[in-house]
């Protein structure tokens, strides 16, 4: 019914066609099409710099000038008096356009504009990062003059300017196309860089007025942007003491006047800033990590998929001599369009870090140290240890696996180890979440897509902060919000910066009370658990609900979500944080789930899977989840642990994990790099990082995203390693190649048997802050996109753009414990405490938010609890004395 309505609507709203002539060729395009786009449809390329298909027209560079004639009111075709910018001019019926291919006027105008742009542009192409892939170079050759008439002195600026630790600006090269400023404002919503000094200044002399027109960070004096702090020397610095433009020039006595300081000290604080480097048509914006490291013609480019979140963004990996030098956004309109997060762009050195495992390790019985050994010995020892504990092995593969590797783990656990004790969720989790995934997510098609997010009407976020946890979702939602096709609401403890940029209605909710709020929405209530909901229940009808993995920490959360979806008709999508989580659900990396949404408890499902795997039977009892596996290992109920990409800091109880690893008989680890698990491992088998293997990630939508290996070497995927161990144990796992795995995976589609039942968990009582003792608070937490995660290791420039860790709390809570804005706040839990500067924001009283794993704030490790636990708040003694 929805599809029919959508089709009918699209037929009614089909845009009107307009017919015009371009270079003598008649073309019909939808009304509102820009001339430059219409020309592209007949294969005519008009030179341009400022134009970008995903940005609003600007007409800033004037390079796309064409000759135009159009009908007047009487229908007479009259030429326009001057050449027109084709990137801002919409088509009209009967319009006649002559480009540089058929008009000397257009050709002369374009050639003159190129000459004008090159007046102040430095001729440093041999040392410019853009040299070899520069539109200015290309168009100067194709559309410019062979010589310059300019004999004066070129304008120069101090350079490079550190817009952030990652983005550097050479203002000499800037042609003021404003692509970077428009992206920051229109796409990312981070207007920390802008065009300044418009209409002011003369080359080499700014004393008389405004500085010369230039791109830079916000300048309070020019733009009236408040917020920077004044340093003792009068220079402008940021809240964290970041150096300003003047300091960034390296001059001991800056020659820039007060009006020329284009920095309020606030860094280019954006998770998407790297996109400005890629879309810059000259070498004005460069990457600190890539600057001067290579020439484009020295690089080999390979298409791939980003591994840092569940969005599956298309990327291009540029490498030389086996080393990845940079990553760029790929062009994929269905997923990430042409944008990626800075994490996807810059956080790649972890795959070749010095602690990467390159050979198998076994623990020496005499010294107790891990020592290198051969693959044959390590595989033999691993097979011997695991099979000797048959039926008593806990399997923790982690959430970073490709679909193919995850399938091999699932099959290995059941066929070789005879156990359902496996769980990919290396994070906070619950049995209710597992039931929801088995019932609603496994085996589902793409019920919600990226494209749907732009026109969904109403989108409700629960347990999810898209800018932090799924950057591509954030960009799609913001695009829909700005276009008027979607309104965003969020159930969260506070209004984040990302929510503000989405213009979201945020319903401030005490952590743990989300289930009660969702239940109220399902019943059509306008208020639930003290949260005013207004007409949200009505607006949500037929909309979309995006649920994050953090909802697993709320008893009854997924049950209430299911009921709300049924009551409102809203489509539901589960958005995990890791790239491999969605695929892990599909292949049965859960204690009660087999591949293809088949329940372990279903006899026919077990028969089907056993037949496909060529075995007589499979373990029939649903296994333990991650926490229960670790408890069993600690208590001696398990004989071994098989661990994949699990990081102890991510687990809800790191102390339990370390106790389990220390107590269990044998630990076999499959990992890319050394980790805390390695310190307890008896056998370590190195596996390939994403650049060294082929595979497929499933996005949160359920969309397969296949990628090829960038480097061909001797690195082995998880599936290949598990196949070797299985053969050493006398079992043919059938995972020698991707083709073998694809053939098996195809057999598990189309399960038409009984699915797992929907979760049936009553909402927990939650915490009532009003009845809590003064000085206590309910903890809220989630991971920031840029934090202390191991996937960002080795990239200090990117680390410098992290948001400063702070503790958020309400004004009333701050007053109750006597802490002021910016003063250190101590948050104490069962295991210890965390001290962070206080940030007073609008949120429920007696609730405190901490970054989950940022510098100085590893919540699970340092506090011994997670959300929605209760913690104590105080002001450190040293802070009080100060």
Secondary structure, DSSP 4 states (H G I P E B T S, - for coil): -HHHHHHHHHHHTPPPEEEEEETTEEEEEETT-BHHHHHHHTT-----SS--TTS-----S-TTEEEEEEE-TTS-EEE-SS-EETTTPBP-TT-EEE-TTT-HHHHHHHHHHHHHHTSSS---GGG-TTTTS-HHHHHHHHHS-SS----SPPP-----EESSSSEEE-TTT-----HHHHIIIIII----EEEESTT--BTTB-TTSSPPPEEEE--HHHH-----EE-TTS-EE-TT----HHHHTT-SS----GGG----S-----TTTHHHHHH-SSSSEEETTTTTS--GGG-EEEEEE--SSTT--EEEEEEETTEEEEEEE--BTTTTBT---HHHHHTTGGGG-TTB--S-EEE-TTT--EEE--HHHHHHHHHHHHHHTTT-EEEE--S---HHHHHHHHHIIIIIS----B----SS--HHHHHHIIIIITT---SS-HHHHTS-EEEEEES--HHHH-HHHHHHHHHHHHHTSEEEEEEESB--HHHHHTT-EEEE--TT-HHHHHHHHHTT-SEETTEE-TTHHHHTTT-EEEEEGGGGGSTTHHHHHHHHHHHH--EEEEE-SSTTHHHHHHTT-BTTEEGGGEETT-HHHHHHHHHHHT-S----S----HHHHHHHHHTT--SEEEE-S--GGGSTTHHHHHHHHHHSSEEEEEESB--TTGGG-SEEEE---GGGS-EEEEPTT--EEEE--SS-SS---HHHHHHHHHHHTT-----SSHHHHHHHHHTT----SPPPPPP--PPP----GGGSPTTEEEEEEE--SSSS-GGGTT-HHHHTTSPPPEEEE-HHHHHHHT--TTSEEEEE-SS-EEEEEEEE-SB-TTEEEEETEETTEEHHHHHS--TT-EEEEE--HHHHH-
